Amino acid sequence: MIFVTVGAQMAFDRLVVGVNEWAAARRRQDVFAQIGPSGYRPSHIAWTNFIDPVEFRIRVASASVIVAHAGMGSIITALEAGIPILVMPRRGHLSETRNDHQVATAERFLSLGRVAVAMDEHELPMKLDQLGSLTATTRIGSTASPELLTAVRTFIERP
């Protein structure tokens, strides 16, 4: 199953429309999307506006791949679960977010080899066609590393 998530704070219709159109063209019936507070109603994928945290974890665990906005929560969830993730960043100039921080996030995680990225809706269908070749990267832990904790502790305790 392909699990699409846009987070809960705002809609990301550009991503959802792109996935819906791709699923229709490829006759995919294995897509489920959490679309946020959107007025858009996908016609070719199963969807809901919101899901609770328990169902979210169940959807993640049953997914073969996650497609998401480039939000840290979605990326970290996929990395913790060891599930490949394709992200498309929200764009500030399109009023999908306040600025282009998701572009920077996507570029950084791409450079680390941790995510696949479609920078816009034009790249999205091609990247979706490649989902079968995505592999999970090494899982991350659900807690901070001892090195990070030591660095933060040292910074805080510094006179």
Rosetta blueprint (number, residue, H / E / L):
1 M L
2 I E
3 F E
4 V E
5 T E
6 V L
7 G L
8 A L
9 Q L
10 M L
11 A L
12 F L
13 D H
14 R H
15 L H
16 V H
17 V H
18 G H
19 V H
20 N H
21 E H
22 W H
23 A H
24 A H
25 A H
26 R H
27 R L
28 R L
29 Q L
30 D L
31 V E
32 F E
33 A E
34 Q E
35 I L
36 G L
37 P L
38 S L
39 G L
40 Y L
41 R L
42 P L
43 S L
44 H L
45 I L
46 A E
47 W E
48 T E
49 N L
50 F L
51 I L
52 D L
53 P H
54 V H
55 E H
56 F H
57 R H
58 I H
59 R H
60 V H
61 A H
62 S H
63 A L
64 S L
65 V E
66 I E
67 V E
68 A E
69 H E
70 A L
71 G L
72 M H
73 G H
74 S H
75 I H
76 I H
77 T H
78 A H
79 L H
80 E H
81 A H
82 G L
83 I L
84 P L
85 I E
86 L E
87 V E
88 M E
89 P L
90 R L
91 R L
92 G H
93 H H
94 L H
95 S L
96 E L
97 T L
98 R L
99 N L
100 D L
101 H H
102 Q H
103 V H
104 A H
105 T H
106 A H
107 E H
108 R H
109 F H
110 L H
111 S H
112 L L
113 G L
114 R L
115 V L
116 A E
117 V E
118 A L
119 M L
120 D L
121 E L
122 H L
123 E L
124 L H
125 P H
126 M H
127 K H
128 L H
129 D H
130 Q L
131 L H
132 G H
133 S H
134 L L
135 T L
136 A L
137 T L
138 T L
139 R L
140 I L
141 G L
142 S L
143 T L
144 A L
145 S L
146 P H
147 E H
148 L H
149 L H
150 T H
151 A H
152 V H
153 R H
154 T H
155 F H
156 I H
157 E H
158 R L
159 P L
